[in-house]
């Protein structure tokens, strides 16, 4: 199945969109809760996102998982 190059480009862009969003929220939240728990949750979440990307069969799911991985990065 062929998709437009714009949609394929969204996979990489989604990572940076999530990363940008996390720059606004994660530092404040880690000051409230503690850096250790934020680090653990982000590491486990990144691992889960990468496993999900490994088995992803749709473009929409891949974009969503990359955005979540970017947020947890």
C-alpha positions, 0 to 999 in steps of 0.5 A: 500500500502506497501512502503519500510522502507527507504522511510518512514524514509525519512519523518523524515529525510526531516524535519532535511534536511530542518532545516539544510538548513534554518540554513544557510539562515534564520538568514541572511535574518532575519537581512535584513528584520526583525525578526518579519516578518520572525517569522510571515511567518514561523508560518503561513507556518508551520501551512499550512504545518501541515494542508497539512500533515493532508490531504496528501495521497502520500508519496512524498507530505508528504516528501516535506511538512516535508522538507518545515516545517523543513525549516520554523521551 
